[in-house]
Amino acid sequence: RENRSENILSSPNRLLLHEGKLMLAESTRFLDVYLFLFDDFLLITKIKRNKKKYGGSDTSLIPVCPSLTPELQSFIREGGFCTVLDQPIPLDRLILKNVEPV
């Protein structure tokens, strides 16, 4: 927070451990989210789908970062994107619990 211009994802020492799609249960609805688990925090992003069509252009030519999972690469090529839902959750403050499937 002290340096707002610093990009939290730009640390050269940060490792991406896992990423994937998940359904987040809010009080009144379910929300499609995409999680990024780094070695020091968990980042929850909201999946947005672009409603605009690309006018017949070949979306397979859109450059996508090769380190992303094929699922996320495909989603981005289709015009989708992720926005940060909330502040990153530091792993030392994160508690995981097993719950029964709904």
For each residue, the residues with C-beta under 8 A, 3 or more apart:
1: 4
2:
3: 6
4: 1
5:
6: 3 10
7: 10
8: 11 88
9: 14 43
10: 6 7
11: 8 14
12:
13:
14: 9 11 38 39 40
15: 38 39
16: 19 36 37 38 67
17: 37 38 39
18: 35 37
19: 16 34 35 36 37 68 69 72
20: 34 35 69 71
21: 32 33 34 35 47 71
22: 33 34 35
23: 30 31 32 33
24: 30 31 32 33 44
25: 30 31 102
26: 29 30 31
27:
28:
29: 26
30: 23 24 25 26
31: 23 24 25 26 46
32: 21 23 24 46 47
33: 21 22 23 24 44 45 46 47 85
34: 19 20 21 22 44 45 46 47 72 82
35: 18 19 20 21 22 42 43 44 45
36: 16 19 42 43 45
37: 16 17 18 19 42 43
38: 14 15 16 17 41 42 43
39: 14 15 17 91
40: 14 90 91
41: 38 88 89 90 91
42: 35 36 37 38 88 89 91 94
43: 9 35 36 37 38 84 88 89
44: 24 33 34 35 84 85 86 89
45: 33 34 35 36 82 83 84 85
46: 31 32 33 34 82 83 84 85
47: 21 32 33 34 75 80 82
48: 80 81 82 83
49: 78 79 80
50: 78 79 80 81
51:
52: 79
53: 56
54: 57 59 79
55:
56: 53
57: 54 61
58: 61
59: 54 62 77 78 79
60: 77
61: 57 58
62: 59 76 77
63:
64: 68 73 76 77
65: 68 73
66: 73
67: 16
68: 19 64 65 72 73 76
69: 19 20 72 73
70: 73 74
71: 20 21 74 75
72: 19 34 68 69 75 76
73: 64 65 66 68 69 70 76 77
74: 70 71 77 78
75: 47 71 72 78 80
76: 62 64 68 72 73 79 80 81
77: 59 60 62 64 73 74
78: 49 50 59 74 75
79: 49 50 52 54 59 76
80: 47 48 49 50 75 76
81: 48 50 76
82: 34 45 46 47 48
83: 45 46 48
84: 43 44 45 46 88
85: 33 44 45 46
86: 44 89
87:
88: 8 41 42 43 84
89: 41 42 43 44 86 93 94
90: 40 41 93 94
91: 39 40 41 42 94
92:
93: 89 90
94: 42 89 90 91
95:
96:
97:
98:
99:
100:
101:
102: 25
